[in-house]
Amino acid sequence: MTKTNPIIVPHLWFDKAAYEAAKFYASIFPDSKITNTATFHDTPSGDSDIVSFELWGQKFMAISAGPFFKFNPSVSFMVNFDPSREKDAREKIDKVWSKLSEGGMALMPLDKYPFSERYGWIQDKYGLSWQLILTNPEGEERPAILPSLMFVGNKCGKAEEAVQFYLSVFKNSRQGLRVRYPQGMEPNQEGTIMFSDFMLENQWFTAMDSAAEHKFSFNEAVSFMVYCDIQEEIDYYWDKLTAVPEAEQCGWLKDKYGLSWQIVPIEMEEIMNNGTPEQIARVTKAFLKMKKFDLAELQKAYKG
């Protein structure tokens, strides 16, 4: 097998609506499609549907696995509508906003702000939040969709430290923009991060601190899957990122900032896409007993 760089994919946890939501999102964003569906049987949540999909070039995975975790704005998705890239960017942002608003709730109305001619933050009918922004980046282009991390509560003020930590863990990574809060923007402390972006393994993210009073923090509803080729890579990311022993389960872990990751062999994608129901059932049974994934054991289960 040719060694490739790890791939990072946002993973969304729904109660029952993963497929319905993926279909809804794919109907809203340009160049979007569902790429695969499969079912894990006999999990602690019963039968769990898995859906892989792409929105405007950004890969996602979603699961229907019960009402255990609810989306909140600590992780949202920033959508760049760039007039230098899209000639009808302004019409597109209004159209997407209108569709995401159906059954949703505006957290910041679509309007003109000091940092953008047109920006809005919306929570859709499934509870997932999106920041839509009309951009015209001078210099380096950014992808259309970026996961956005908001550090709140006792993690507020840690955005810069967290970004540096992630940049140190992932080899192919770099810092992008970094804008600090100026004086006079209380309750935000001067010098903390108002906006920053950074790239880990070709996946761009944004990060910010917010000292406003929020009743939420990072949880498992949004996690980030790190697809690895080999066991050494799985071991490396697991050891570097895991910080909450009780959160370790089925390839899932939590880091020291409370963000959830899944360290997964790339072969899992192959198994889900091409495995027979029997093979998928055997692999499911094997991984449900694991904390960190054991690639050799999963391969053995797959082959039967």
C-alpha positions as CSV (number, residue, x, y, z in Angstrom):
1,M,0.0,0.0,0.0
2,T,1.3,3.4,-0.9
3,K,1.8,5.6,2.1
4,T,-0.4,8.8,1.9
5,N,-0.9,11.7,4.3
6,P,-3.8,11.3,6.8
7,I,-7.1,12.7,5.7
8,I,-9.3,14.7,8.2
9,V,-13.1,14.5,7.7
10,P,-15.7,16.2,9.9
11,H,-18.2,13.7,11.4
12,L,-21.7,14.7,12.4
13,W,-23.8,12.8,15.0
14,F,-27.6,12.8,14.4
15,D,-30.3,11.1,16.4
16,K,-32.1,9.5,13.4
17,A,-31.8,12.0,10.6
18,A,-28.3,11.5,9.1
19,Y,-29.4,10.5,5.6
20,E,-32.3,13.1,5.5
21,A,-29.9,15.8,6.6
22,A,-27.2,14.9,4.1
23,K,-29.8,14.9,1.4
24,F,-31.0,18.4,2.6
25,Y,-27.4,19.8,2.7
26,A,-26.5,18.3,-0.7
27,S,-29.6,20.0,-2.2
28,I,-28.5,23.4,-0.9
29,F,-24.8,23.7,-1.6
30,P,-23.2,23.8,-5.1
31,D,-21.3,20.7,-6.4
32,S,-22.6,18.4,-3.6
33,K,-23.6,14.8,-3.5
34,I,-24.1,11.7,-1.2
35,T,-21.2,9.4,-2.0
36,N,-22.1,6.3,0.1
37,T,-24.5,4.8,2.7
38,A,-24.1,1.8,4.9
39,T,-25.5,0.4,8.2
40,F,-23.8,-0.8,11.3
41,H,-26.1,-3.4,13.0
42,D,-26.3,-4.3,16.7
43,T,-24.4,-1.2,18.0
44,P,-25.3,0.2,21.5
45,S,-27.6,2.5,19.5
46,G,-29.2,-0.4,17.6
47,D,-28.8,-0.1,13.8
48,S,-26.8,3.0,12.9
49,D,-26.9,4.5,9.4
50,I,-23.7,5.9,8.1
51,V,-23.7,8.5,5.3
52,S,-20.7,9.9,3.4
53,F,-21.3,13.1,1.5
54,E,-19.6,16.0,-0.1
55,L,-20.6,19.7,0.1
56,W,-18.9,22.1,-2.2
57,G,-15.7,20.0,-2.2
58,Q,-15.7,19.4,1.6
59,K,-16.1,15.7,2.6
60,F,-18.3,14.9,5.5
61,M,-19.5,11.8,7.3
62,A,-22.7,11.5,9.3
63,I,-24.2,8.8,11.6
64,S,-27.7,8.2,13.0
65,A,-26.9,6.9,16.4
66,G,-29.4,8.1,18.9
67,P,-30.1,11.2,20.9
68,F,-26.9,11.2,23.0
69,F,-25.3,14.4,21.6
70,K,-26.7,17.7,20.4
71,F,-25.1,20.1,18.0
72,N,-24.2,23.5,19.4
73,P,-22.3,26.6,18.0
74,S,-18.9,25.7,19.6
75,V,-18.3,23.9,16.2
76,S,-19.9,25.5,13.2
77,F,-19.1,25.5,9.5
78,M,-17.9,28.7,7.9
79,V,-19.0,29.0,4.2
80,N,-17.1,31.4,2.0
81,F,-19.0,33.0,-0.8
82,D,-16.1,34.6,-2.8
83,P,-17.1,37.1,-5.5
84,S,-13.7,36.7,-7.2
85,R,-14.6,32.9,-7.5
86,E,-18.4,33.0,-7.9
87,K,-19.8,35.8,-10.1
88,D,-23.2,35.5,-8.4
89,A,-21.8,35.1,-4.8
90,R,-24.2,37.6,-3.3
91,E,-27.3,35.8,-4.8
92,K,-25.9,32.4,-3.7
93,I,-25.3,33.5,-0.1
94,D,-28.9,34.8,0.1
95,K,-30.3,31.6,-1.4
96,V,-28.3,29.3,0.9
97,W,-29.3,31.4,3.9
98,S,-32.9,31.2,3.0
99,K,-32.9,27.4,2.7
100,L,-30.9,26.9,5.9
101,S,-33.4,29.2,7.7
102,E,-36.3,26.8,7.0
103,G,-37.1,25.5,10.5
104,G,-33.8,27.1,11.7
105,M,-32.8,30.0,13.9
106,A,-30.6,33.0,13.2
107,L,-27.8,33.4,15.8
108,M,-26.5,36.5,14.0
109,P,-28.8,38.0,11.2
110,L,-27.6,38.1,7.6
111,D,-26.5,41.7,7.4
112,K,-23.5,44.1,6.9
113,Y,-20.9,43.9,9.6
114,P,-17.5,45.7,10.0
115,F,-15.7,42.6,8.8
116,S,-18.0,41.7,5.9
117,E,-20.5,43.2,3.5
118,R,-22.7,40.2,4.1
119,Y,-22.5,37.8,7.0
120,G,-24.8,35.7,9.1
121,W,-24.7,32.8,11.6
122,I,-27.6,30.3,11.3
123,Q,-28.6,27.2,13.2
124,D,-30.5,24.9,10.9
125,K,-33.5,22.7,11.6
126,Y,-31.1,19.8,12.7
127,G,-29.3,22.1,15.2
128,L,-26.1,22.4,13.1
129,S,-24.7,25.9,12.7
130,W,-23.3,27.6,9.7
131,Q,-21.5,31.0,9.3
132,L,-22.1,32.4,5.8
133,I,-19.8,35.1,4.7
134,L,-19.3,37.1,1.6
135,T,-15.5,37.2,1.2
136,N,-13.1,38.6,-1.3
137,P,-9.8,37.4,0.0
138,E,-6.8,39.3,-1.2
139,G,-3.9,36.9,-1.6
140,E,-4.4,33.3,-0.7
141,E,-7.7,31.6,-1.4
142,R,-9.5,29.5,1.2
143,P,-11.9,26.5,0.5
144,A,-15.6,27.1,0.4
145,I,-16.3,25.3,3.7
146,L,-14.2,25.3,6.8
147,P,-15.0,23.8,10.2
148,S,-14.9,26.6,12.8
149,L,-14.0,26.1,16.5
150,M,-15.1,28.5,19.2
151,F,-13.4,28.3,22.5
152,V,-15.8,29.3,25.3
153,G,-16.2,29.0,29.1
154,N,-13.1,27.7,30.8
155,K,-11.5,27.1,27.4
156,C,-11.9,30.8,26.3
157,G,-8.5,32.3,25.8
158,K,-7.1,28.9,24.7
159,A,-7.7,29.2,21.0
160,E,-4.1,30.3,20.2
161,E,-2.6,27.6,22.4
162,A,-4.9,24.9,20.9
163,V,-4.0,25.9,17.3
164,Q,-0.3,25.7,18.1
165,F,-0.9,22.3,19.7
166,Y,-2.7,21.0,16.6
167,L,0.0,22.4,14.3
168,S,2.6,20.5,16.3
169,V,0.7,17.2,16.1
170,F,0.0,17.2,12.4
171,K,3.1,17.2,10.2
172,N,1.7,18.9,7.1
173,S,0.2,22.0,8.7
174,R,0.5,25.7,8.8
175,Q,-0.9,28.9,10.4
176,G,-3.0,31.2,8.3
177,L,-4.5,34.5,9.4
178,R,-4.5,35.6,13.1
179,V,-6.5,38.6,14.3
180,R,-6.6,39.5,18.0
181,Y,-9.3,41.3,20.0
182,P,-8.4,45.0,20.4
183,Q,-8.9,46.9,23.6
184,G,-12.5,47.8,24.5
185,M,-14.2,44.6,23.2
186,E,-15.2,43.4,26.7
187,P,-16.0,40.8,27.8
188,N,-13.3,39.6,25.4
189,Q,-9.8,40.1,26.6
190,E,-7.4,42.2,24.6
191,G,-5.0,40.0,22.7
192,T,-7.1,36.8,22.7
193,I,-8.1,35.4,19.3
194,M,-11.0,37.1,17.4
195,F,-10.3,35.1,14.3
196,S,-7.6,32.8,13.0
197,D,-7.4,30.0,10.4
198,F,-5.0,27.2,10.1
199,M,-4.4,24.1,7.9
200,L,-3.9,20.5,9.1
201,E,-3.3,18.0,6.4
202,N,-5.0,20.0,3.6
203,Q,-8.0,20.6,5.9
204,W,-8.5,24.3,6.7
205,F,-10.1,25.2,10.1
206,T,-10.9,28.5,11.8
207,A,-10.7,29.2,15.5
208,M,-11.8,32.0,17.8
209,D,-12.2,32.8,21.5
210,S,-15.5,34.0,22.9
211,A,-15.9,35.3,26.4
212,A,-19.6,35.9,26.1
213,E,-21.7,33.7,28.4
214,H,-22.4,30.4,26.5
215,K,-24.3,27.4,27.9
216,F,-22.4,25.0,25.6
217,S,-19.0,23.6,24.9
218,F,-17.4,21.0,22.5
219,N,-19.0,17.6,22.5
220,E,-19.2,14.5,20.4
221,A,-21.9,15.7,18.1
222,V,-19.1,17.0,15.8
223,S,-15.9,15.1,15.8
224,F,-13.0,14.9,13.3
225,M,-12.0,11.6,11.7
226,V,-8.3,11.2,11.0
227,Y,-7.9,8.4,8.4
228,C,-4.6,6.7,8.8
229,D,-2.8,4.1,6.6
230,I,-0.9,2.1,9.1
231,Q,-1.0,1.1,12.8
232,E,2.0,3.3,13.7
233,E,0.1,6.3,12.5
234,I,-3.0,5.3,14.5
235,D,-0.8,4.9,17.6
236,Y,0.9,8.3,16.9
237,Y,-2.3,10.4,16.7
238,W,-3.9,8.5,19.5
239,D,-1.0,9.1,21.9
240,K,-0.7,12.7,20.9
241,L,-4.4,13.7,21.1
242,T,-6.1,11.6,23.8
243,A,-6.5,13.4,27.1
244,V,-9.7,12.0,28.6
245,P,-9.4,8.2,29.3
246,E,-13.1,7.7,29.9
247,A,-13.9,9.1,26.5
248,E,-11.9,6.5,24.7
249,Q,-14.2,4.1,22.8
250,C,-14.4,2.6,19.3
251,G,-11.6,4.8,17.9
252,W,-13.0,8.0,19.6
253,L,-11.0,10.2,21.9
254,K,-11.2,13.7,23.4
255,D,-8.2,16.0,23.5
256,K,-7.3,18.4,26.3
257,Y,-9.6,21.1,25.0
258,G,-12.6,18.8,24.9
259,L,-12.7,18.4,21.1
260,S,-13.5,14.9,19.9
261,W,-11.5,13.0,17.3
262,Q,-11.8,9.6,15.7
263,I,-8.5,7.9,14.7
264,V,-9.5,5.5,12.0
265,P,-7.7,3.2,9.5
266,I,-8.4,4.3,5.9
267,E,-9.4,0.6,5.3
268,M,-12.6,1.3,7.3
269,E,-13.8,3.4,4.4
270,E,-13.0,0.5,1.9
271,I,-14.9,-1.9,4.2
272,M,-17.9,0.4,4.5
273,N,-18.0,1.0,0.7
274,N,-17.3,-2.5,-0.6
275,G,-17.8,-5.0,2.3
276,T,-20.6,-7.5,2.3
277,P,-23.2,-7.1,5.1
278,E,-21.5,-10.1,6.8
279,Q,-18.1,-8.5,6.6
280,I,-19.4,-5.2,7.9
281,A,-21.1,-7.1,10.8
282,R,-17.9,-8.9,11.7
283,V,-15.8,-5.7,11.7
284,T,-18.5,-3.9,13.7
285,K,-18.5,-6.6,16.3
286,A,-14.6,-6.4,16.5
287,F,-14.4,-2.6,16.8
288,L,-17.1,-2.3,19.4
289,K,-14.7,-4.0,21.8
290,M,-11.8,-1.7,21.1
291,K,-10.8,1.7,22.4
292,K,-7.9,2.5,20.0
293,F,-8.3,0.6,16.8
294,D,-6.2,-2.5,16.1
295,L,-5.8,-2.6,12.4
296,A,-4.6,-6.2,12.3
297,E,-7.6,-7.4,14.3
298,L,-10.0,-5.4,12.0
299,Q,-8.4,-7.0,8.9
300,K,-8.8,-10.4,10.5
301,A,-12.4,-9.8,11.2
302,Y,-13.0,-8.5,7.7
303,K,-11.4,-11.6,6.1
304,G,-13.3,-13.9,8.5
